[in-house]
Amino acid sequence: MESETNQPAMELDARKQRILKVIVNDYVATAEPVGSHVLVERYSLGVKSATIRSEMAEMSERGYLRQPHTSAGRVPSDLGYRFYVSRLMVPAPIASEETTRIRFAVASVSSELDTIIRKTCSLLTAMTRLPAVATAPNATDTRLKQIFVSPASANKVLLVLLFSTGHTETRLVLDFALSANDALLLAVALNERLSGLEVSELRPLATPDKEPVPSELSRLSKPFRRLLAEVGAATRSVGENSPLFVEGTENVLQHPEFRDVEKLGGFLSLLQERAALLELLEKSLAQAEHMPPNSVRFAIGEEIGAVPQSDYAVVSAPYRIGGTQRGTIGVLGPTRMDYARASAAVELMARTMSDVLTRLSVAP
């Protein structure tokens, strides 16, 4: 598991690392500040309470811990969480039975792209008890895979475009009559002309007057150009105003941090701010380009940068189609989250969605 950070090099000796790890684990589990007496009672650290207090005080001075109240114990700071996920955390193992069930659940849904992403997010939020977020595949390198043309009624024609991402665009062309045979001829010609082209190459077809018409289709030149225009127009929407998927918003109510109405309101507002969430995920995707495939990225507290609040964290990973990064999936929640479980779940769901979408992209 790898992650990136702009933080300076972080060094703690072995004893401080053990103390930090149990503080993070205890605080994640209880949501209560951790005092030295708790560490002595619950964990076998091999040192006296006074030694633990001294170590905790030093880690606080160095910025790894903070004290919410004068009389309270300590909780991890953003820097403490960062050290934990970068150096101490081991992703929580996911049982093979759960992995099999999840892969089957994603693979067995409709081949519609939106349905696959929503199902994956729904499973991710069930695994982590955190809101799950995902972006639709970006349009970079998206190619037209196949075109279908068929009469829909006496004066309507159905045009369906299938893209390499698994996304489909469907248009009902009005005031347009075709026989079944002519529709087939036009579909064959359009596929020969357009199949395999990138989205950027298809958009100019919205003004197709100068496009050559195959000689064998001279009698169908007007329908051919009309369909070319429809392909170009339909393609314009691919990658533009890409949908953002958010599932499991209600899960925030399970976290003690959000018993504070103001904090809850701020977090729910963020989940509704499409631009801010897209910025978070796109930043994650850009940084993931320099990381190994399926690696998980953490943005903790002030590292997020896109929102003024610093009490949140994002755990995300890119998903791929045919080996190319196409979008991001992850969870968003309080900095006090189970990073070990979240990272393992996000990695599994990103890998699962990559496999399913890649198979769809190459299926006949």
C-alpha positions as CSV (number, residue, x, y, z in Angstrom):
1,M,0.0,0.0,0.0
2,E,1.5,3.3,-1.0
3,S,0.6,6.9,-0.4
4,E,2.0,10.4,-1.2
5,T,2.4,13.4,1.1
6,N,4.0,16.8,1.0
7,Q,4.9,16.5,4.7
8,P,8.6,16.6,5.6
9,A,10.4,13.4,6.5
10,M,8.9,11.9,9.6
11,E,11.0,10.0,12.1
12,L,10.0,8.4,15.4
13,D,11.9,5.8,17.3
14,A,10.5,2.3,17.7
15,R,8.8,2.9,21.1
16,K,7.1,6.1,19.9
17,Q,5.9,4.2,16.9
18,R,4.3,1.5,19.0
19,I,2.6,4.1,21.2
20,L,1.4,6.1,18.2
21,K,0.0,3.0,16.6
22,V,-2.0,1.9,19.7
23,I,-3.3,5.5,20.2
24,V,-4.6,5.6,16.6
25,N,-6.2,2.2,16.9
26,D,-7.7,3.0,20.3
27,Y,-9.1,6.4,19.3
28,V,-10.5,5.0,16.0
29,A,-12.3,2.3,18.1
30,T,-13.6,4.4,20.9
31,A,-13.7,8.0,19.7
32,E,-12.3,9.0,23.1
33,P,-9.0,10.8,23.8
34,V,-6.4,8.3,24.9
35,G,-4.6,8.9,28.2
36,S,-1.4,7.1,29.5
37,H,-3.4,5.1,32.0
38,V,-5.5,3.7,29.2
39,L,-2.4,2.5,27.4
40,V,-1.0,0.9,30.5
41,E,-4.3,-0.9,31.3
42,R,-5.1,-2.1,27.8
43,Y,-1.8,-2.7,26.1
44,S,1.4,-4.4,26.9
45,L,3.9,-1.7,26.0
46,G,6.6,-2.9,28.4
47,V,7.2,0.5,30.0
48,K,5.8,2.4,33.0
49,S,3.0,5.0,32.9
50,A,5.5,7.8,33.5
51,T,7.5,6.8,30.5
52,I,4.4,6.7,28.3
53,R,3.4,10.2,29.6
54,S,6.8,11.5,28.7
55,E,6.8,10.0,25.2
56,M,3.2,11.3,24.6
57,A,4.3,14.8,25.7
58,E,7.2,14.7,23.3
59,M,5.1,13.5,20.4
60,S,2.6,16.3,21.1
61,E,5.4,18.8,21.0
62,R,6.6,17.4,17.7
63,G,3.0,17.6,16.3
64,Y,2.0,13.9,16.1
65,L,-0.5,14.1,18.9
66,R,-2.8,16.9,20.1
67,Q,-4.8,17.5,23.3
68,P,-8.5,18.4,22.6
69,H,-8.9,19.7,26.2
70,T,-6.5,20.5,29.0
71,S,-7.5,17.6,31.2
72,A,-8.1,15.2,28.3
73,G,-5.9,12.5,26.9
74,R,-4.3,12.8,23.4
75,V,-5.7,12.1,20.0
76,P,-3.7,11.8,16.7
77,S,-3.0,14.9,14.7
78,D,-3.1,15.0,10.9
79,L,0.7,14.4,11.0
80,G,0.1,11.5,13.4
81,Y,-2.4,9.9,11.0
82,R,-0.1,10.5,8.1
83,F,2.8,8.7,9.8
84,Y,0.4,5.9,10.7
85,V,-0.9,5.3,7.2
86,S,2.5,5.7,5.6
87,R,4.6,3.7,8.0
88,L,2.6,1.7,10.5
89,M,-0.7,0.6,9.0
90,V,-1.4,-2.8,7.6
91,P,-4.5,-3.0,5.4
92,A,-7.2,-5.1,7.1
93,P,-7.5,-8.4,5.3
94,I,-10.8,-9.0,3.5
95,A,-12.1,-12.6,3.7
96,S,-12.1,-14.5,0.4
97,E,-15.8,-15.2,0.8
98,E,-16.5,-11.5,1.0
99,T,-14.3,-10.7,-1.9
100,T,-16.0,-13.4,-4.1
101,R,-19.4,-12.1,-3.1
102,I,-18.5,-8.5,-4.0
103,R,-17.0,-9.4,-7.3
104,F,-20.1,-11.4,-8.3
105,A,-22.4,-8.6,-7.1
106,V,-20.6,-6.0,-9.3
107,A,-20.2,-8.3,-12.3
108,S,-23.9,-9.4,-12.3
109,V,-25.5,-6.0,-12.5
110,S,-26.6,-4.3,-15.7
111,S,-23.8,-3.5,-18.2
112,E,-24.9,0.2,-18.0
113,L,-21.9,2.2,-16.7
114,D,-23.9,4.3,-14.2
115,T,-25.4,1.1,-12.7
116,I,-22.0,-0.5,-12.3
117,I,-20.5,2.6,-10.6
118,R,-23.5,3.1,-8.3
119,K,-23.5,-0.6,-7.3
120,T,-19.7,-0.4,-6.6
121,C,-20.2,2.7,-4.4
122,S,-23.1,1.1,-2.6
123,L,-20.9,-2.0,-1.7
124,L,-18.0,0.2,-0.7
125,T,-20.1,2.3,1.7
126,A,-21.6,-1.0,3.2
127,M,-18.0,-2.2,3.8
128,T,-16.7,1.0,5.5
129,R,-19.8,2.7,7.0
130,L,-18.5,5.9,5.2
131,P,-20.0,7.8,2.2
132,A,-18.5,6.5,-1.0
133,V,-17.8,8.8,-4.0
134,A,-16.7,8.1,-7.5
135,T,-16.2,9.9,-10.8
136,A,-17.4,8.7,-14.1
137,P,-14.7,7.8,-16.6
138,N,-13.1,10.8,-18.2
139,A,-13.2,11.2,-21.9
140,T,-9.5,11.0,-22.5
141,D,-8.9,8.2,-24.9
142,T,-12.5,7.2,-24.9
143,R,-13.3,5.5,-28.3
144,L,-16.5,4.7,-30.1
145,K,-16.8,1.0,-30.1
146,Q,-20.0,0.3,-32.1
147,I,-23.0,2.0,-33.6
148,F,-26.5,0.5,-33.8
149,V,-29.2,1.9,-36.1
150,S,-32.8,0.6,-36.3
151,P,-36.3,1.9,-37.2
152,A,-38.3,2.8,-34.1
153,S,-41.5,3.7,-35.9
154,A,-42.8,5.0,-39.2
155,N,-40.9,8.3,-38.8
156,K,-38.4,7.7,-36.0
157,V,-35.0,6.0,-35.9
158,L,-33.1,4.8,-32.9
159,L,-29.4,5.5,-32.8
160,V,-27.3,3.8,-30.1
161,L,-23.5,4.5,-29.5
162,L,-21.5,2.2,-27.4
163,F,-18.1,3.5,-26.1
164,S,-15.0,1.8,-24.9
165,T,-15.8,2.8,-21.3
166,G,-19.0,0.8,-21.4
167,H,-21.0,4.1,-21.6
168,T,-23.9,4.3,-24.1
169,E,-25.5,7.3,-25.7
170,T,-29.0,6.7,-27.1
171,R,-30.8,9.2,-29.4
172,L,-34.3,9.0,-31.0
173,V,-34.0,10.7,-34.3
174,L,-37.3,12.3,-35.2
175,D,-39.0,13.0,-38.5
176,F,-36.7,10.4,-40.1
177,A,-37.9,7.2,-41.9
178,L,-35.7,4.2,-42.7
179,S,-36.4,0.7,-43.7
180,A,-34.8,-2.1,-41.7
181,N,-32.5,-2.9,-44.6
182,D,-31.4,0.7,-45.1
183,A,-30.8,1.1,-41.4
184,L,-28.5,-2.0,-41.5
185,L,-26.6,-0.6,-44.5
186,L,-26.1,2.7,-42.8
187,A,-25.0,1.1,-39.5
188,V,-22.4,-0.9,-41.4
189,A,-21.1,2.2,-43.2
190,L,-21.0,4.2,-40.0
191,N,-19.1,1.5,-38.1
192,E,-16.6,1.2,-40.9
193,R,-16.1,5.0,-40.9
194,L,-16.2,5.8,-37.2
195,S,-15.6,2.7,-35.1
196,G,-12.4,3.0,-33.1
197,L,-12.2,6.8,-33.3
198,E,-11.6,8.9,-30.2
199,V,-14.3,11.2,-28.8
200,S,-12.3,14.3,-29.9
201,E,-12.4,13.0,-33.5
202,L,-16.1,12.5,-33.4
203,R,-17.3,15.8,-32.1
204,P,-16.7,17.7,-35.4
205,L,-19.2,15.4,-37.1
206,A,-22.0,17.6,-35.6
207,T,-21.4,19.7,-38.9
208,P,-21.0,16.9,-41.4
209,D,-21.7,18.7,-44.7
210,K,-18.1,18.0,-46.0
211,E,-18.0,14.4,-45.0
212,P,-17.7,12.1,-48.0
213,V,-20.5,9.6,-48.6
214,P,-19.6,6.1,-49.6
215,S,-20.5,5.5,-53.3
216,E,-22.7,2.5,-52.5
217,L,-24.8,4.8,-50.3
218,S,-25.3,7.7,-52.8
219,R,-29.1,7.3,-52.6
220,L,-28.8,7.5,-48.8
221,S,-26.5,10.5,-48.7
222,K,-29.0,12.6,-46.7
223,P,-29.7,10.0,-44.1
224,F,-26.0,9.2,-43.8
225,R,-25.1,12.8,-43.1
226,R,-28.1,13.2,-40.7
227,L,-26.8,10.3,-38.7
228,L,-23.2,11.6,-38.8
229,A,-24.6,14.8,-37.3
230,E,-26.4,12.9,-34.6
231,V,-23.3,11.0,-33.7
232,G,-21.3,14.2,-33.4
233,A,-24.0,15.8,-31.3
234,A,-24.3,12.8,-29.0
235,T,-20.6,12.6,-28.5
236,R,-20.4,16.2,-27.3
237,S,-22.0,15.1,-24.0
238,V,-19.4,12.3,-23.4
239,G,-17.0,13.5,-20.7
240,E,-18.7,16.9,-20.3
241,N,-20.5,17.5,-17.0
242,S,-19.3,14.1,-15.9
243,P,-21.6,12.7,-13.2
244,L,-20.3,12.4,-9.7
245,F,-21.6,9.5,-7.7
246,V,-22.2,9.7,-4.0
247,E,-23.7,6.8,-2.0
248,G,-24.2,6.2,1.7
249,T,-24.5,9.8,2.9
250,E,-26.6,8.6,5.9
251,N,-23.6,6.8,7.2
252,V,-22.2,10.0,8.6
253,L,-24.8,9.9,11.4
254,Q,-23.0,6.8,12.8
255,H,-19.9,8.8,13.6
256,P,-19.6,10.7,16.9
257,E,-17.9,13.6,15.3
258,F,-21.1,14.5,13.6
259,R,-23.3,14.7,16.7
260,D,-22.2,18.4,16.5
261,V,-24.9,19.9,14.3
262,E,-22.5,22.5,12.8
263,K,-19.9,19.8,11.9
264,L,-22.7,17.6,10.4
265,G,-24.0,20.5,8.4
266,G,-20.6,21.3,7.0
267,F,-19.9,17.7,6.0
268,L,-23.3,17.3,4.3
269,S,-22.8,20.6,2.5
270,L,-19.4,19.2,1.2
271,L,-21.1,16.1,-0.1
272,Q,-23.5,18.3,-2.0
273,E,-20.8,20.5,-3.5
274,R,-20.1,18.7,-6.7
275,A,-17.2,21.0,-7.7
276,A,-15.4,20.6,-4.4
277,L,-15.7,16.8,-4.5
278,L,-14.6,16.6,-8.1
279,E,-11.6,18.7,-7.2
280,L,-10.7,16.3,-4.4
281,L,-11.0,13.2,-6.6
282,E,-9.3,14.7,-9.7
283,K,-6.4,15.8,-7.5
284,S,-6.2,12.2,-6.2
285,L,-6.3,10.8,-9.7
286,A,-3.6,13.2,-10.9
287,Q,-1.3,12.2,-8.1
288,A,-2.1,8.5,-8.6
289,E,-0.5,8.7,-12.1
290,H,2.9,8.5,-10.4
291,M,2.0,5.5,-8.2
292,P,1.7,1.8,-8.9
293,P,-1.5,0.4,-10.3
294,N,-4.4,0.1,-7.8
295,S,-2.4,2.0,-5.1
296,V,-4.4,3.8,-2.5
297,R,-4.0,7.5,-1.8
298,F,-4.7,9.2,1.5
299,A,-5.5,12.9,1.9
300,I,-5.9,13.8,5.6
301,G,-7.1,17.0,7.2
302,E,-5.3,20.0,5.8
303,E,-3.8,17.9,3.0
304,I,-7.2,17.9,1.3
305,G,-6.8,21.6,0.5
306,A,-10.1,21.9,-1.5
307,V,-12.3,22.8,1.5
308,P,-11.7,25.1,4.5
309,Q,-12.5,22.4,7.1
310,S,-9.6,20.2,8.2
311,D,-11.6,17.5,10.0
312,Y,-12.1,15.2,7.0
313,A,-10.0,12.6,5.2
314,V,-10.3,11.0,1.8
315,V,-9.1,7.5,0.9
316,S,-9.2,6.9,-2.8
317,A,-7.8,4.8,-5.7
318,P,-8.0,5.1,-9.5
319,Y,-9.9,2.6,-11.5
320,R,-8.7,1.6,-14.9
321,I,-10.2,0.5,-18.2
322,G,-7.8,-1.5,-20.3
323,G,-4.8,-0.4,-18.2
324,T,-5.6,3.4,-18.5
325,Q,-6.7,5.4,-15.5
326,R,-10.2,6.6,-16.2
327,G,-11.7,7.7,-12.8
328,T,-11.5,7.6,-9.1
329,I,-13.4,5.8,-6.3
330,G,-13.0,6.4,-2.6
331,V,-14.5,7.2,0.7
332,L,-14.8,10.5,2.6
333,G,-15.2,10.8,6.3
334,P,-13.8,12.1,9.5
335,T,-10.0,12.0,10.1
336,R,-10.8,9.5,12.8
337,M,-11.6,6.6,10.5
338,D,-10.6,3.0,10.2
339,Y,-7.9,3.6,7.6
340,A,-6.8,-0.1,7.6
341,R,-10.3,-1.2,6.6
342,A,-11.0,1.7,4.3
343,S,-7.8,1.3,2.3
344,A,-8.4,-2.4,1.8
345,A,-12.0,-1.9,0.8
346,V,-11.2,1.0,-1.6
347,E,-8.4,-1.0,-3.2
348,L,-10.7,-4.0,-3.7
349,M,-13.5,-2.0,-5.2
350,A,-11.2,-0.1,-7.5
351,R,-9.7,-3.3,-8.8
352,T,-13.2,-5.0,-9.1
353,M,-14.6,-2.1,-11.1
354,S,-11.5,-2.0,-13.3
355,D,-11.9,-5.7,-14.1
356,V,-15.6,-5.4,-14.9
357,L,-15.3,-2.2,-17.1
358,T,-12.3,-3.6,-18.9
359,R,-14.2,-6.8,-19.8
360,L,-17.1,-4.7,-21.0
361,S,-14.8,-2.5,-23.2
362,V,-13.5,-5.5,-25.1
363,A,-16.7,-7.6,-25.3
364,P,-18.1,-8.0,-28.8
